[in-house]
Amino acid sequence: MAEGPEALKYKKRGPKPKSEVDESNLTENQKLKLELEKERALRKKREFELKVFATLKSEMFYGKKFKSLKELIEKIVEYIEFYNKERFQKKLRCMAPLEYRNHASICA
């Protein structure tokens, strides 16, 4: 298992952002729509991050103290593994996220 900040890095997935679109050929209306899309995407990302960190804080850190940064990072990595592989979520039909993703890909 990687240690330090390297342990928390993630791989980017999905299509290239729409911000890489050549805007020189777009009309003003299209440019405005593109800017609104970017803003909506950023807002959704912020909301998601706030929910994740609030859950992480309440379930893992509340009332606990860690002896070192290394211990803290190890606990965060362990929690992320638990969250993705074991923690059941009502909105995912009482499955863990990884289990739900596998189930959804089989059904598709």
N, C-alpha and C positions, 0 to 999 in steps of 0.2 A: 504494500500500500504506500502511495506517495505521501510525503510529509510536508508540512508547512503550507504556504499559499498554493503550491502546485496541486495539493489534494483537493482544493475547492474549485479548480478550473473546470469548465464544461465545454463540450464541443458544440459549436454552432451548427444548427441543422436548418433545413428548409431552403426555400428559394431566396435569391438575392433580394435585398430590400428594394422597394419601389423607388427609394430615393436615388438609386443609380440610373433611373430613367433619364434620357436626354431631354431636358426641359426646354431646350431652345426651339423645338418645333411645336410646342404646346400652346394652345390659346390661353388667354388669361383665366377663363373659366376652368379649363383643365388644370392649370397650375394651382388655382384655389382649391379644387377638389383634392389634388394630390397633397397639398399642405394640410388640409383637414384630415385626410386619411392618416398622415404621419402623426398628427396630434392625437387622434383617436387611438392609434397603436401604442403611442407612448403612455397615454393615460391608462390603457388596459394593462400594459406591462407594469406600471407603477402600482396599480391596484393589486395585481397578482403578487408582486414582491411584498407589499405590505401584509397581505393575508398570510403568505408563507412565513415571513419573519415573525408575525404575531403568533402564529401557531407554534413555531419553533421556540419562541421565547416562553410561551405559557406552558408548553408540554415538557420542555427540557431544562430551561434555565431558572425558572422561578424558584427562588430560595436556595439556590445551589452556588457553591464557590468552587473554582478550579485552581489547582496548584500552579499550573503553568499554561503558557500559550499552546504548547504541544498537546497537553491533555484536553484543552478546549477544542482544538482542531480535530483531535481524534473523536471526541464526543459528537461534534457536528457531523463528521463523516458517517459515524455509526447511526446517528439519527436519520440522516438522509437515506441511508440503506434501509433502515426500518420503515421509514415513511413510504418509500417506493415499493418495497417488497412485502411488507407485513401489515401495515396499518390499514385496517378496513375503513372505507369511506361510504357513507350512505348514498351520496350522489353518484357513486360508481357501482351501484347495485350491490353494496356491501362487499366489494372486492378491493384489494390493494391496487394502486395505480398500474403497476407492471402486469399484474394478473388481468386487469380490465383491458389494457392495451392488447395483450395476447388474445384474450377472448374476442375483442372487437375485430382483430385482424382475421381470426378464424371465421367469424360470422360474415365478414365482408365478401 
